[in-house]
Amino acid sequence: MDGFALPPKLVAGAEEQGWTDWLAQLPAIVSGLAERWSLEVGPVYRPGGVSAWVAPARTAGGADLVLKVCRRHDEAEHEADGLLLWDGDGAVRLHRSDTFDDTIAMLLERCLPGDALSGRPEPEQDEVIAALLRRLWREPAAGHPFRPLQEMCDAWADESEEKFSVDPGGLDAGLARDGIALFRSLSATADRHVLLCTDLHAGNVLAAEREPWLIIDPKPYVGDPAYDVGQHLLNCTGRLHANPHELAWRMADLAGLDRDRVLDWLFARCVQEAPGWPGLADVARRLAPG
């Protein structure tokens, strides 16, 4: 483990979240995991993410995997549980995991060649993501550890209301109020509650050998599947601004979802994200229910 490095995005994320003490301990944490799991750890992937240190690793038996070490936080809480339930069906396989102190560590299947789906044309992205989601959506067994989507929506709605009090994000007060109210209420009206990825976009889908495409970095909650296409829709910036209805209808049809529910979630997400995401206020106004 010569030349241990910290990607700038991870350093910036740790500073923003107040994780600098954990970051200072990270070299020792990774070294300890490498010894305990008998790993030869390679150079960290760049640019990396804002909350996890990720690098290629080889086991004593010669298996090429990925070591992911992240600071424990709400969104990462059940990533390992979700991957364990999916067991490689559309997602990378989990080989080992451990949670200790403020750290979550996972040893994951390595995707080769590992190119992100984001490099493919967006219509192809639509089809791949919809097909993967339809495989991943399943009702977890009784006693599962996953939190309800409602819990996440309530927390995000609270944060957005605080932001609106400082910066309305280009929205008038009535539209902002309606959008946040819908964001809070949609989960309760769902007729299906399945295991969700919640953060599935083309950057989190990688080309692999075992299957053409596999998802990474899920943030599992249980709730309405119509929510789960939203992050991909928000990332398709050009089409979202050109014709948000057509984009939402396309993804709804590909994923076998109700068009109106996908539109409602997209409107609510645009309102909720508007304070920090320039341009979404205009999309929200165009999607606002009549």
C-alpha positions as CSV (number, residue, x, y, z in Angstrom):
1,M,0.0,0.0,0.0
2,D,2.7,2.4,-1.0
3,G,1.7,6.0,-1.9
4,F,-1.7,6.1,-0.2
5,A,-3.7,9.0,-1.7
6,L,-6.8,10.9,-0.9
7,P,-8.8,12.1,-4.0
8,P,-9.7,15.8,-3.9
9,K,-13.4,15.1,-4.0
10,L,-13.2,13.0,-0.9
11,V,-11.2,15.6,0.9
12,A,-13.7,18.3,0.0
13,G,-16.6,16.1,1.0
14,A,-15.0,15.3,4.4
15,E,-14.3,19.0,5.0
16,E,-17.9,19.9,4.1
17,Q,-19.4,17.2,6.3
18,G,-17.0,17.6,9.3
19,W,-15.3,14.2,8.7
20,T,-11.7,15.4,8.8
21,D,-10.9,13.4,11.9
22,W,-12.1,10.2,10.1
23,L,-10.2,11.1,7.0
24,A,-7.0,11.4,9.1
25,Q,-7.5,7.8,10.3
26,L,-8.3,6.5,6.8
27,P,-4.8,5.3,5.9
28,A,-4.7,3.2,9.0
29,I,-8.2,1.9,8.5
30,V,-7.4,0.7,4.9
31,S,-4.1,-0.8,6.0
32,G,-5.9,-2.7,8.8
33,L,-8.6,-4.0,6.3
34,A,-5.9,-5.1,3.8
35,E,-4.2,-7.1,6.5
36,R,-7.3,-8.6,8.0
37,W,-8.8,-9.6,4.6
38,S,-5.4,-10.5,3.1
39,L,-5.6,-7.9,0.3
40,E,-3.2,-6.4,-2.1
41,V,-4.7,-2.9,-2.5
42,G,-4.0,-0.8,-5.6
43,P,-4.1,3.0,-6.3
44,V,-7.3,4.7,-5.4
45,Y,-9.8,5.3,-8.2
46,R,-10.0,8.9,-9.4
47,P,-11.8,11.2,-9.3
48,G,-13.8,9.1,-6.8
49,G,-16.7,10.2,-4.7
50,V,-17.3,12.6,-1.9
51,S,-17.9,10.0,0.8
52,A,-16.0,6.9,0.0
53,W,-12.4,5.7,-0.7
54,V,-12.5,3.1,-3.5
55,A,-9.6,1.1,-4.9
56,P,-8.9,-2.2,-6.8
57,A,-7.9,-5.0,-4.5
58,R,-6.6,-8.6,-5.1
59,T,-7.2,-11.3,-2.6
60,A,-4.7,-13.9,-1.5
61,G,-6.5,-16.3,-3.8
62,G,-6.0,-14.1,-6.8
63,A,-9.5,-12.7,-7.1
64,D,-9.7,-9.1,-8.5
65,L,-12.2,-7.2,-6.4
66,V,-12.8,-3.6,-5.2
67,L,-12.4,-2.3,-1.7
68,K,-14.8,0.4,-0.7
69,V,-14.4,2.3,2.6
70,C,-16.7,5.0,3.6
71,R,-17.6,7.2,6.5
72,R,-20.8,5.9,8.0
73,H,-23.7,8.1,7.1
74,D,-27.5,7.8,6.5
75,E,-27.4,7.1,2.8
76,A,-24.8,4.4,3.0
77,E,-26.3,2.7,6.0
78,H,-27.8,-0.3,4.1
79,E,-25.8,-0.5,0.9
80,A,-24.3,-3.9,1.9
81,D,-27.7,-5.2,2.9
82,G,-29.2,-4.3,-0.4
83,L,-26.3,-5.9,-2.4
84,L,-26.6,-9.0,-0.3
85,L,-30.3,-9.3,-1.1
86,W,-29.8,-8.7,-4.8
87,D,-27.0,-11.2,-4.8
88,G,-25.5,-10.1,-8.1
89,D,-28.9,-9.9,-10.0
90,G,-28.3,-6.7,-11.8
91,A,-25.9,-5.3,-9.2
92,V,-22.3,-5.9,-8.2
93,R,-21.8,-8.8,-5.8
94,L,-20.9,-8.2,-2.2
95,H,-18.0,-10.5,-1.1
96,R,-17.4,-9.2,2.4
97,S,-18.5,-6.3,4.6
98,D,-17.9,-4.9,8.0
99,T,-19.1,-1.9,10.0
100,F,-17.0,-0.6,12.9
101,D,-16.8,2.7,14.7
102,D,-17.7,5.3,12.0
103,T,-16.7,3.2,9.1
104,I,-18.4,0.9,6.6
105,A,-16.1,-1.3,4.5
106,M,-17.1,-3.6,1.6
107,L,-15.3,-5.9,-0.7
108,L,-17.1,-5.9,-4.0
109,E,-17.1,-7.5,-7.4
110,R,-14.9,-5.6,-9.8
111,C,-16.5,-4.4,-13.1
112,L,-14.4,-4.9,-16.1
113,P,-13.9,-3.0,-18.4
114,G,-15.8,-0.7,-15.9
115,D,-16.9,2.0,-18.4
116,A,-19.8,4.0,-17.1
117,L,-23.2,3.9,-18.8
118,S,-23.0,7.7,-18.8
119,G,-20.7,7.5,-21.8
120,R,-23.5,5.9,-23.9
121,P,-26.3,7.9,-25.7
122,E,-29.1,8.8,-23.4
123,P,-31.8,6.8,-25.1
124,E,-29.7,3.7,-24.5
125,Q,-29.2,4.8,-20.9
126,D,-33.0,4.9,-20.5
127,E,-33.4,1.3,-21.7
128,V,-30.6,-0.1,-19.6
129,I,-31.6,1.7,-16.4
130,A,-35.3,0.8,-16.8
131,A,-34.4,-2.9,-17.4
132,L,-32.1,-3.0,-14.4
133,L,-34.6,-1.4,-12.1
134,R,-37.4,-3.9,-13.1
135,R,-35.0,-6.7,-12.0
136,L,-34.0,-5.0,-8.8
137,W,-37.5,-4.0,-7.5
138,R,-38.6,-6.7,-5.2
139,E,-40.4,-6.9,-1.9
140,P,-38.0,-7.7,0.9
141,A,-39.0,-10.3,3.4
142,A,-40.5,-9.5,6.8
143,G,-38.0,-8.3,9.3
144,H,-35.8,-6.6,6.7
145,P,-33.4,-3.8,7.9
146,F,-34.3,-1.2,5.2
147,R,-35.9,2.1,6.1
148,P,-39.1,3.4,4.4
149,L,-38.7,5.9,1.6
150,Q,-41.1,8.2,3.6
151,E,-38.3,8.7,6.2
152,M,-35.9,10.0,3.6
153,C,-38.6,12.2,1.9
154,D,-39.5,13.8,5.2
155,A,-35.9,14.6,6.0
156,W,-35.2,16.1,2.6
157,A,-38.5,18.1,2.7
158,D,-37.4,19.5,6.1
159,E,-34.0,20.5,4.6
160,S,-35.7,22.1,1.5
161,E,-38.1,24.1,3.6
162,E,-35.2,25.6,5.5
163,K,-33.4,26.4,2.2
164,F,-36.6,28.0,0.8
165,S,-36.6,30.4,3.8
166,V,-33.3,31.7,2.6
167,D,-33.4,31.2,-1.2
168,P,-36.7,30.2,-3.0
169,G,-34.7,28.8,-5.9
170,G,-36.7,30.8,-8.4
171,L,-40.1,29.4,-7.2
172,D,-43.0,31.3,-5.9
173,A,-44.1,30.4,-2.3
174,G,-47.3,28.6,-3.4
175,L,-45.6,26.3,-5.9
176,A,-42.8,25.6,-3.5
177,R,-45.3,24.7,-0.7
178,D,-47.4,22.5,-3.1
179,G,-44.3,20.7,-4.3
180,I,-42.9,19.9,-0.9
181,A,-46.3,18.8,0.3
182,L,-46.6,16.4,-2.6
183,F,-43.0,15.2,-2.0
184,R,-44.1,14.3,1.6
185,S,-47.3,12.6,0.6
186,L,-46.6,10.5,-2.4
187,S,-45.0,7.6,-0.6
188,A,-48.1,7.1,1.5
189,T,-50.3,6.6,-1.6
190,A,-48.1,4.0,-3.4
191,D,-49.7,0.6,-4.1
192,R,-46.3,-1.2,-4.2
193,H,-43.4,-1.0,-1.7
194,V,-40.2,-2.5,-3.1
195,L,-36.5,-2.2,-2.5
196,L,-35.2,0.9,-4.2
197,C,-31.8,2.1,-5.3
198,T,-32.8,5.8,-4.9
199,D,-29.6,7.1,-6.5
200,L,-29.5,5.2,-9.8
201,H,-28.1,7.2,-12.6
202,A,-25.9,6.4,-15.6
203,G,-22.7,7.2,-13.6
204,N,-23.6,4.4,-11.2
205,V,-24.0,1.7,-13.9
206,L,-20.8,0.1,-15.1
207,A,-19.9,-2.3,-18.0
208,A,-18.9,-5.7,-16.7
209,E,-18.0,-9.2,-17.8
210,R,-20.5,-11.2,-15.9
211,E,-23.4,-9.1,-17.3
212,P,-23.3,-6.2,-19.8
213,W,-24.2,-3.7,-17.1
214,L,-24.2,-3.7,-13.3
215,I,-25.3,-1.1,-10.8
216,I,-23.0,0.2,-8.1
217,D,-23.4,2.5,-5.1
218,P,-27.1,1.9,-4.3
219,K,-28.7,3.7,-1.4
220,P,-31.5,1.3,-0.5
221,Y,-34.9,2.3,0.9
222,V,-38.3,0.6,0.6
223,G,-41.1,2.4,-1.2
224,D,-42.7,3.5,-4.4
225,P,-40.9,2.2,-7.5
226,A,-42.1,5.3,-9.4
227,Y,-39.6,7.3,-7.3
228,D,-36.6,5.4,-8.5
229,V,-36.4,6.6,-12.1
230,G,-36.2,10.2,-10.8
231,Q,-32.4,10.6,-10.4
232,H,-31.8,9.4,-14.0
233,L,-34.5,11.9,-15.3
234,L,-32.8,14.8,-13.4
235,N,-29.4,13.9,-14.9
236,C,-30.8,14.0,-18.5
237,T,-30.5,17.8,-18.4
238,G,-31.1,18.6,-22.1
239,R,-34.1,16.4,-22.6
240,L,-35.5,17.4,-19.1
241,H,-35.5,21.0,-20.1
242,A,-36.7,20.5,-23.7
243,N,-39.7,18.3,-22.9
244,P,-39.9,16.9,-19.3
245,H,-43.3,15.3,-19.9
246,E,-42.1,13.3,-22.9
247,L,-38.9,12.2,-21.0
248,A,-41.0,11.1,-17.9
249,W,-43.5,9.2,-20.0
250,R,-40.7,7.4,-21.9
251,M,-39.1,6.2,-18.6
252,A,-42.5,5.3,-17.1
253,D,-43.3,3.1,-20.1
254,L,-39.9,1.4,-20.2
255,A,-40.0,0.7,-16.5
256,G,-43.7,-0.4,-16.5
257,L,-44.8,2.4,-14.2
258,D,-47.8,4.7,-14.0
259,R,-47.1,7.8,-16.1
260,D,-48.9,10.2,-13.7
261,R,-47.0,9.0,-10.7
262,V,-43.7,9.4,-12.4
263,L,-44.7,12.9,-13.4
264,D,-45.8,13.7,-9.8
265,W,-42.5,12.5,-8.4
266,L,-40.5,14.4,-11.0
267,F,-42.4,17.6,-10.2
268,A,-41.9,17.1,-6.5
269,R,-38.2,16.3,-6.9
270,C,-37.7,19.4,-9.1
271,V,-39.2,21.6,-6.4
272,Q,-37.3,19.9,-3.6
273,E,-34.0,20.3,-5.5
274,A,-34.6,23.8,-6.9
275,P,-32.7,25.8,-4.3
276,G,-29.4,24.1,-5.1
277,W,-30.0,23.0,-8.8
278,P,-30.2,26.0,-11.2
279,G,-32.9,25.6,-13.8
280,L,-35.1,23.1,-12.0
281,A,-37.6,25.8,-11.0
282,D,-38.5,26.3,-14.7
283,V,-39.0,22.5,-15.1
284,A,-41.1,22.4,-11.9
285,R,-43.4,25.2,-13.2
286,R,-44.0,23.3,-16.5
287,L,-44.7,20.0,-14.6
288,A,-47.0,21.6,-11.9
289,P,-50.3,19.7,-11.7
290,G,-53.2,21.6,-13.2
